[in-house]
Amino acid sequence: MKLAELLATDGDELAAREHVKSLMRDARGRGTGAGKTSESESTSSLGIIGAGIMGRAVAAAALGGGLHVAVTDVNADALAAAKTGIIGELIAAGKSDDEARGLADRLLRITSESAEVAACDLVLESVAENPRIKQQVYAEIEPLLSERAILATNTSTIPIRELAMGLKRPERFCGAHFFHPVRERPLLEIIHGPKTDPKTVATARGFAASIRKMPIVVEDGPGFLVNRLLLPYVTEAMELLLDGVDIHTIERVATEFGMAKGPLQLLDEIGLDTALQGGWVLSAAFPERTVSSPLLVAMIKAKNLGTKTGCGFFDHSGGRKGVRNLLCEAPEGPFRQKVPDTFSLPIAEGVPELIEKWKRDTPDSASPPDDSIVLARLLLTMILEATRLLEDGTVGRPEDIDLGVLFGLGFPIDRGGLLWWADRLGAGPIVKMLGEIKGLGTRVQPTEMLLKMAAESRTFYQ
């Protein structure tokens, strides 16, 4: 198989969709089943510490599920804007203005009192991605919690074992990682720390089901599942820019393959500063395959932080554009794909000049990587990281990896999931294709698992 064939579909879209339906049934069943076991406890109220973008979005999801919600924040301005932001999230998720306001009036409390939040069944911390700040929050809130309450963190990268240091009851602590934008991503990544009690995990699964999210449970570790897979996707995008590939080519190649968002638009939505904070955690854990990007640092210094500031790689001042293939519930079936829109976000002012400043010098005769190389770098590196996740035991099943990329990263349902698609390619051809980009070094070196699969002609789902 040649690299150019990566862009082609294999004509097996119907089988891919059936596979995705099966994954969803399994995930929903495990979430609903957990909510009925003797190990789990019911969750009727959610406390949220942090009224930022993510905190407001999670609050809206919980209100939509009929839960009572209490939100607090030390920032008075954020707290004052919280109710309006939550109502806006409910409306964006499909509620009418009257419905959204009715839910907020009936079930939502905006409070400056920690005790009101601590009285909830589950308390979710959603503050800055900084261990010191998070642990300060826990030191204040844990003594106020009831014995049956669960404390959870929405961290995207920091290991649970690190955050749990100093907790009096680490068995009641877990990760509950939501994905941005919450209303479009039906996944909840539940992280089982080294001291987390199985009852805590079961209750977190039941909570996921109550707000119509599909739970996947993963073991503790830097980046957990989804952000471990996100790292190569966005890393290669940044590196491709420095290798001379223009922004719209990278986004076009990714979305033509079927990704819901190109990697640079995804970075804008995550927030470049947030991505850098997460990158530090992953770089410390995996230095041999993590690339530091001077361009990312330069973008942050220029205050191009993404949608939160109105500009990142793209100018977002004109509102939401370029949204593709968003997955959501539908009466006619478990999911639907919206018809792709034309990608039309303009590049933010000053970004081409920043890229030019940091772009690598190449011989005059050298041309930028073509579309097939761009796609290989974006996706084959994700497959390699998936094999590492299976090798180190962070994830036990290929099904969970596919759920993670489909509903956490917007991988195309017509491809069935990252590893289902990899099985269509075959381990042997993947190893050969990686050989064509071996100049990138350690980060594209085939893992022992992949080499063994190629030698034995095995598949991930075999």
ChimeraX attribute file (.defattr): number of C-alpha atoms within 10 A of each C-alpha:
attribute: neighborCount
match mode: 1-to-1
recipient: residues
	/A:1	12
	/A:2	11
	/A:3	18
	/A:4	13
	/A:5	11
	/A:6	19
	/A:7	16
	/A:8	9
	/A:9	12
	/A:10	13
	/A:11	10
	/A:12	13
	/A:13	14
	/A:14	13
	/A:15	13
	/A:16	19
	/A:17	18
	/A:18	14
	/A:19	19
	/A:20	24
	/A:21	17
	/A:22	14
	/A:23	19
	/A:24	19
	/A:25	14
	/A:26	14
	/A:27	22
	/A:28	21
	/A:29	15
	/A:30	18
	/A:31	25
	/A:32	21
	/A:33	15
	/A:34	23
	/A:35	23
	/A:36	14
	/A:37	13
	/A:38	10
	/A:39	14
	/A:40	20
	/A:41	21
	/A:42	15
	/A:43	20
	/A:44	16
	/A:45	21
	/A:46	26
	/A:47	26
	/A:48	27
	/A:49	22
	/A:50	22
	/A:51	30
	/A:52	18
	/A:53	18
	/A:54	18
	/A:55	26
	/A:56	27
	/A:57	25
	/A:58	27
	/A:59	30
	/A:60	31
	/A:61	21
	/A:62	23
	/A:63	24
	/A:64	21
	/A:65	16
	/A:66	16
	/A:67	21
	/A:68	22
	/A:69	26
	/A:70	25
	/A:71	27
	/A:72	25
	/A:73	23
	/A:74	13
	/A:75	12
	/A:76	12
	/A:77	10
	/A:78	17
	/A:79	20
	/A:80	15
	/A:81	14
	/A:82	23
	/A:83	22
	/A:84	13
	/A:85	21
	/A:86	25
	/A:87	27
	/A:88	18
	/A:89	23
	/A:90	25
	/A:91	17
	/A:92	15
	/A:93	18
	/A:94	11
	/A:95	16
	/A:96	13
	/A:97	13
	/A:98	11
	/A:99	15
	/A:100	22
	/A:101	19
	/A:102	13
	/A:103	19
	/A:104	23
	/A:105	12
	/A:106	12
	/A:107	16
	/A:108	23
	/A:109	17
	/A:110	20
	/A:111	15
	/A:112	16
	/A:113	13
	/A:114	21
	/A:115	15
	/A:116	17
	/A:117	27
	/A:118	26
	/A:119	17
	/A:120	24
	/A:121	21
	/A:122	28
	/A:123	26
	/A:124	26
	/A:125	24
	/A:126	26
	/A:127	21
	/A:128	15
	/A:129	19
	/A:130	14
	/A:131	16
	/A:132	10
	/A:133	11
	/A:134	18
	/A:135	17
	/A:136	10
	/A:137	16
	/A:138	20
	/A:139	13
	/A:140	13
	/A:141	18
	/A:142	18
	/A:143	14
	/A:144	16
	/A:145	20
	/A:146	13
	/A:147	11
	/A:148	12
	/A:149	21
	/A:150	27
	/A:151	26
	/A:152	24
	/A:153	25
	/A:154	25
	/A:155	25
	/A:156	24
	/A:157	25
	/A:158	24
	/A:159	22
	/A:160	26
	/A:161	17
	/A:162	14
	/A:163	22
	/A:164	23
	/A:165	10
	/A:166	11
	/A:167	15
	/A:168	12
	/A:169	16
	/A:170	20
	/A:171	20
	/A:172	23
	/A:173	28
	/A:174	29
	/A:175	32
	/A:176	27
	/A:177	22
	/A:178	25
	/A:179	23
	/A:180	17
	/A:181	16
	/A:182	23
	/A:183	21
	/A:184	17
	/A:185	20
	/A:186	22
	/A:187	25
	/A:188	27
	/A:189	27
	/A:190	27
	/A:191	29
	/A:192	26
	/A:193	24
	/A:194	16
	/A:195	15
	/A:196	20
	/A:197	17
	/A:198	14
	/A:199	17
	/A:200	23
	/A:201	26
	/A:202	26
	/A:203	24
	/A:204	31
	/A:205	29
	/A:206	28
	/A:207	29
	/A:208	28
	/A:209	23
	/A:210	22
	/A:211	18
	/A:212	20
	/A:213	24
	/A:214	28
	/A:215	29
	/A:216	24
	/A:217	22
	/A:218	23
	/A:219	21
	/A:220	24
	/A:221	24
	/A:222	22
	/A:223	21
	/A:224	28
	/A:225	29
	/A:226	25
	/A:227	21
	/A:228	20
	/A:229	24
	/A:230	20
	/A:231	24
	/A:232	26
	/A:233	24
	/A:234	19
	/A:235	21
	/A:236	22
	/A:237	26
	/A:238	23
	/A:239	18
	/A:240	22
	/A:241	21
	/A:242	21
	/A:243	18
	/A:244	18
	/A:245	20
	/A:246	15
	/A:247	22
	/A:248	16
	/A:249	16
	/A:250	22
	/A:251	19
	/A:252	17
	/A:253	19
	/A:254	24
	/A:255	23
	/A:256	14
	/A:257	18
	/A:258	20
	/A:259	23
	/A:260	27
	/A:261	23
	/A:262	29
	/A:263	26
	/A:264	23
	/A:265	22
	/A:266	21
	/A:267	23
	/A:268	25
	/A:269	20
	/A:270	18
	/A:271	20
	/A:272	25
	/A:273	21
	/A:274	17
	/A:275	21
	/A:276	18
	/A:277	16
	/A:278	21
	/A:279	21
	/A:280	16
	/A:281	18
	/A:282	22
	/A:283	17
	/A:284	11
	/A:285	14
	/A:286	12
	/A:287	12
	/A:288	11
	/A:289	18
	/A:290	18
	/A:291	17
	/A:292	16
	/A:293	15
	/A:294	14
	/A:295	20
	/A:296	20
	/A:297	15
	/A:298	16
	/A:299	20
	/A:300	16
	/A:301	11
	/A:302	13
	/A:303	15
	/A:304	27
	/A:305	24
	/A:306	27
	/A:307	23
	/A:308	15
	/A:309	14
	/A:310	17
	/A:311	21
	/A:312	27
	/A:313	25
	/A:314	21
	/A:315	20
	/A:316	21
	/A:317	13
	/A:318	9
	/A:319	10
	/A:320	10
	/A:321	13
	/A:322	17
	/A:323	19
	/A:324	20
	/A:325	20
	/A:326	20
	/A:327	22
	/A:328	17
	/A:329	13
	/A:330	10
	/A:331	7
	/A:332	7
	/A:333	9
	/A:334	14
	/A:335	17
	/A:336	15
	/A:337	16
	/A:338	13
	/A:339	10
	/A:340	15
	/A:341	11
	/A:342	12
	/A:343	16
	/A:344	12
	/A:345	19
	/A:346	16
	/A:347	16
	/A:348	17
	/A:349	14
	/A:350	12
	/A:351	21
	/A:352	14
	/A:353	10
	/A:354	16
	/A:355	22
	/A:356	13
	/A:357	12
	/A:358	15
	/A:359	18
	/A:360	13
	/A:361	10
	/A:362	11
	/A:363	7
	/A:364	6
	/A:365	5
	/A:366	9
	/A:367	11
	/A:368	15
	/A:369	14
	/A:370	12
	/A:371	19
	/A:372	16
	/A:373	17
	/A:374	20
	/A:375	24
	/A:376	21
	/A:377	24
	/A:378	24
	/A:379	19
	/A:380	22
	/A:381	22
	/A:382	22
	/A:383	22
	/A:384	22
	/A:385	23
	/A:386	22
	/A:387	21
	/A:388	18
	/A:389	23
	/A:390	16
	/A:391	14
	/A:392	11
	/A:393	14
	/A:394	20
	/A:395	22
	/A:396	15
	/A:397	14
	/A:398	19
	/A:399	23
	/A:400	22
	/A:401	26
	/A:402	24
	/A:403	26
	/A:404	25
	/A:405	24
	/A:406	25
	/A:407	26
	/A:408	26
	/A:409	25
	/A:410	23
	/A:411	26
	/A:412	24
	/A:413	28
	/A:414	22
	/A:415	27
	/A:416	26
	/A:417	28
	/A:418	24
	/A:419	24
	/A:420	21
	/A:421	20
	/A:422	20
	/A:423	16
	/A:424	13
	/A:425	16
	/A:426	20
	/A:427	23
	/A:428	18
	/A:429	15
	/A:430	23
	/A:431	20
	/A:432	16
	/A:433	18
	/A:434	20
	/A:435	14
	/A:436	14
	/A:437	14
	/A:438	14
	/A:439	11
	/A:440	13
	/A:441	10
	/A:442	12
	/A:443	19
	/A:444	23
	/A:445	18
	/A:446	22
	/A:447	17
	/A:448	12
	/A:449	16
	/A:450	23
	/A:451	15
	/A:452	14
	/A:453	17
	/A:454	18
	/A:455	11
	/A:456	11
	/A:457	11
	/A:458	15
	/A:459	17
	/A:460	19
	/A:461	11
	/A:462	5
